Amino acid sequence: MATHGQVVRFRAKPGKREELIRALRPMFEEVKKEPGTLLYLMHVSQTEQDDDWLYERYVDAAACEVHRCSAMHGAVVAALNPLIAEPAEIHWLDLLASKGLPQA
């Protein structure tokens, strides 16, 4: 199964991490409605107190585009903008091997 993924790092402004996390939470209900979204995981850094990470996996690039074009995505991005210290860092990924997902 071909899949499409990305890792996104958000660096919160000092003192804004909890607010940033709250701003991201509505997206987790939204992705439950997206059949093309396989995984949507949020992580907080253990070493960088202002860094938060999303790992996203979609069935294909079109499913990722559906996600990115949703009204909720736009609302969450707008809510995040005043909370982040710098633009989000996005790394696009192709799956080579996995445990817990269908094989690439």
Secondary structure, DSSP 8 states (H G I E B T S, - for coil): ---EEEEEEEEB-TT-HHHHHHHHTHHHHHHTT-TTEEEEEEEE-SS-TTEEEEEEEESSHHHHHHHHTSHHHHHHHHHHGGGBSS--EEEEEE----SSS---
